[in-house]
Amino acid sequence: MPKDYDPIAAEPPREVPLPKAPLIRVIAQMKFPLIAMIERSDFVAPFQEAIRAKYPVLRHEPAPKIFVGAGSPPVQGPSAWRFSDIQGSWRASLAGDFLALETTQYKSRTDFFARFGELVKALDQHVGPKLVDRLGVRYIDKISGLAMQGIDKLVRPEVLGITGSPSSIHAEHTLAETKFTADKAFMTARWGCLPAGATPDPSAIEPMSDRSWILDLDMFSAAPSEFSVDTVVATATRFAERIYTVFRWAVTDEFLRHFGGKP
């Protein structure tokens, strides 16, 4: 790509499918003002029926107790309903103030946001939020094993940082974070190397048994907006397109070939 290429403003490039993609998790989440009735199983039952064909396994996660300070009584956090497929590779979550979809078996942008749209439509029909407080989309890639030996050929120097220098063998942990404004929203980009057994986010990134490199791109809305199924899905898809544009800027054509793509 040319030196003056700006992935925050450029047109999204053509998608290159990666059969062996190092994409470990994709998440879309919509937050809305608290709807207390979601705590009740009889209220959630129609929502479950609407999505049960694809997410037949339902688990209820009790509300955790959050300790806010020494000597203070614990505060009850929100509980969540977790709907998943039989394999557990796709999971939808519904709580009093959010809806989320996540997968470890991402196929394509079209497939993912068609599924997200089905969930948002079911939310509209059976829960009926009126406002979107926050909408976010997150893609997480992780490289480990033999690919780490040639990572300087897989990732751009601007992103690689100290990982591409001889002194990187002495760096046990290096993680950079940058927050961008993009398309009237924000994007947080994190990348860097982690030692074996480390993770910056246990809820989304499982620790590896050896050294790894991550690229974690999270784009989210900047202000509340009126709830609309079509708008939510279109905005989330636009966020995914911008994330992909940054991803393609961050990696090289050799990265695409290494993971089975044809640039």
C-alpha positions in Angstrom: 0.0 0.0 0.0 1.2 3.6 -0.7 2.8 5.5 2.2 0.0 8.0 2.3 -2.7 5.3 2.6 -5.1 6.0 5.4 -7.1 3.0 6.5 -9.3 5.1 8.8 -10.7 6.9 5.8 -10.0 4.7 2.7 -12.7 2.7 0.9 -12.8 -0.9 2.3 -10.9 -3.3 0.1 -12.2 -6.5 -1.4 -12.4 -9.3 1.1 -9.8 -12.0 0.8 -11.1 -15.2 2.4 -8.5 -16.9 4.7 -9.2 -20.6 5.1 -6.6 -20.8 7.9 -7.4 -17.4 9.4 -5.9 -16.7 12.9 -9.2 -15.0 13.8 -10.0 -16.3 17.3 -13.1 -14.4 18.1 -15.6 -11.9 16.6 -18.1 -10.0 18.8 -21.0 -7.7 18.1 -22.7 -6.0 21.1 -25.6 -3.6 21.4 -26.2 -1.9 24.8 -29.5 -0.3 25.7 -31.1 1.3 28.8 -31.9 -1.3 31.5 -35.0 -3.4 31.0 -35.5 -5.1 34.3 -38.0 -7.6 33.0 -35.2 -9.4 31.2 -34.3 -11.0 34.5 -37.5 -13.0 34.4 -37.5 -16.3 32.5 -41.2 -16.0 31.4 -40.4 -12.6 29.8 -37.3 -14.1 27.9 -39.1 -17.2 26.8 -40.6 -15.8 23.5 -37.1 -14.4 22.6 -35.7 -17.9 23.2 -38.3 -19.5 21.0 -37.5 -17.0 18.2 -33.8 -18.0 18.1 -33.9 -21.6 19.5 -33.4 -23.3 16.1 -29.9 -21.9 15.9 -29.1 -21.5 19.6 -30.8 -24.5 21.3 -28.7 -24.5 24.5 -29.7 -22.0 27.1 -27.7 -21.3 30.3 -28.5 -18.7 32.9 -25.5 -17.0 34.4 -26.4 -15.7 37.9 -25.6 -12.1 38.7 -22.0 -11.8 40.1 -21.3 -9.8 43.3 -19.0 -6.8 42.6 -16.9 -5.5 45.5 -16.4 -1.8 45.1 -14.1 -1.1 48.0 -12.7 -2.3 51.3 -15.4 -2.5 53.9 -18.2 -1.7 51.4 -21.0 -4.2 50.9 -20.9 -6.1 47.5 -23.1 -4.7 44.7 -25.2 -7.2 42.7 -24.2 -7.2 39.0 -26.5 -8.1 36.1 -27.2 -11.7 35.3 -27.2 -12.9 31.7 -28.9 -15.5 29.5 -26.5 -17.4 27.3 -27.9 -19.1 24.1 -25.4 -21.2 22.2 -25.3 -23.8 19.4 -24.6 -27.5 20.2 -20.8 -27.1 19.5 -20.6 -23.9 21.6 -18.8 -22.1 18.8 -21.7 -19.5 18.5 -23.2 -17.7 21.5 -25.8 -15.1 21.9 -26.1 -13.2 25.2 -29.0 -11.3 26.5 -28.9 -9.3 29.8 -30.9 -6.4 31.2 -28.9 -3.9 29.2 -27.2 -5.6 26.3 -27.5 -8.1 23.4 -24.4 -9.7 22.0 -23.3 -12.3 19.4 -19.9 -13.9 19.4 -18.2 -16.7 17.6 -15.0 -18.6 17.4 -16.0 -20.1 14.0 -16.3 -17.0 11.8 -17.1 -17.7 8.2 -17.8 -14.4 6.5 -19.0 -10.9 7.2 -22.3 -11.7 5.4 -23.0 -14.8 7.5 -22.1 -13.1 10.8 -24.2 -10.0 10.3 -27.1 -12.0 9.0 -27.1 -13.8 12.3 -26.7 -10.6 14.2 -29.6 -9.1 12.3 -31.8 -12.1 13.3 -31.0 -11.5 16.9 -31.7 -7.8 16.8 -35.0 -8.5 15.0 -36.0 -10.9 17.8 -34.9 -8.3 20.4 -37.2 -5.8 18.7 -40.2 -8.1 18.6 -39.9 -9.6 22.0 -38.0 -7.1 24.2 -38.6 -3.7 22.5 -35.7 -1.4 23.5 -36.2 2.2 22.4 -32.6 3.5 22.5 -29.1 2.2 21.6 -26.6 3.4 24.2 -23.6 1.8 22.6 -22.9 -0.4 19.5 -19.6 -2.2 19.1 -17.9 -4.7 16.9 -14.7 -6.5 17.7 -12.3 -8.7 15.8 -9.4 -10.5 17.5 -6.5 -12.2 15.6 -3.8 -14.2 17.3 -0.6 -15.6 15.8 1.5 -18.2 17.5 3.7 -21.2 16.8 5.9 -21.3 13.7 4.3 -18.1 12.3 6.0 -16.1 15.1 9.4 -16.9 13.6 8.5 -15.0 10.4 6.2 -12.4 11.8 8.4 -9.6 10.4 7.2 -10.7 6.9 3.5 -11.0 8.0 2.9 -7.6 9.6 3.8 -4.0 8.6 6.7 -2.4 10.4 4.5 0.4 11.8 2.4 -2.2 13.6 5.2 -4.6 14.4 7.2 -2.1 16.5 9.8 -3.5 18.7 8.7 -7.0 17.9 10.5 -6.7 14.6 13.9 -5.7 16.2 16.7 -7.9 17.5 15.9 -6.8 21.0 12.5 -8.3 20.8 13.9 -11.6 22.1 14.3 -9.9 25.5 10.8 -8.3 25.5 8.5 -10.5 27.6 5.5 -8.3 27.0 4.8 -5.5 24.5 1.3 -4.3 23.8 0.5 -1.0 22.0 -3.0 0.7 22.1 -4.3 3.5 20.0 -7.7 5.1 19.9 -8.9 6.5 16.6 -12.0 8.6 15.6 -13.6 7.0 12.6 -16.9 7.4 10.8 -18.4 9.3 13.7 -17.4 6.6 16.0 -14.3 5.3 17.8 -11.8 2.5 17.2 -9.4 1.0 19.7 -6.6 -0.9 18.1 -4.3 -3.1 20.3 -1.4 -5.1 19.0 1.7 -6.7 20.4 3.4 -9.8 21.8 2.3 -11.7 24.9 4.3 -14.3 26.8 3.0 -17.9 27.3 0.0 -18.0 29.7 -0.8 -14.2 29.4 -3.9 -12.5 28.1 -5.0 -8.8 28.2 -8.7 -9.8 28.3 -9.6 -13.2 29.8 -13.2 -12.8 28.7 -12.3 -12.8 25.0 -8.7 -14.0 24.6 -7.7 -17.3 26.0 -4.0 -17.6 27.1 -1.7 -19.6 24.8 0.8 -22.2 25.8 3.5 -20.3 24.0 4.4 -16.8 22.9 1.9 -15.1 20.7 1.1 -11.9 18.8 -2.4 -10.3 18.8 -4.3 -7.8 16.7 -7.4 -6.7 18.6 -9.6 -4.1 16.7 -12.7 -2.8 18.5 -15.0 -0.2 16.9 -17.9 1.4 18.8 -20.5 4.2 18.5 -19.8 7.5 20.1 -23.3 8.6 21.3 -26.8 7.1 22.0 -29.2 6.8 19.1 -32.8 5.8 18.5 -33.2 2.0 18.1 -33.9 0.6 14.7 -33.2 -2.9 13.5 -32.0 -1.8 10.1 -29.8 1.0 11.4 -28.2 -1.2 14.0 -27.3 -3.9 11.5 -26.1 -1.4 8.9 -24.0 0.4 11.4 -22.4 -2.7 12.8 -21.7 -3.9 9.3 -20.0 -0.6 8.5 -17.9 -0.9 11.6 -16.8 -4.4 10.4 -15.8 -3.0 7.0 -13.7 -0.3 8.7 -12.1 -2.9 11.0 -11.3 -5.0 7.9 -9.7 -2.0 6.2 -7.4 -1.4 9.2 -6.7 -5.1 9.3 -5.6 -5.2 5.6 -3.4 -2.2 6.2 -1.8 -3.8 9.2 -0.9 -7.1 7.5 1.1 -7.9 4.4 0.2 -10.0 1.3 2.5 -12.6 2.7 0.2 -12.8 5.7 -2.8 -13.4 3.4 -0.9 -16.2 1.6 0.4 -17.7 4.8 -3.2 -18.2 6.0 -4.5 -19.6 2.8 -5.6 -16.4 1.0 -5.1 -15.2 -2.6 -4.4 -11.5 -2.6 
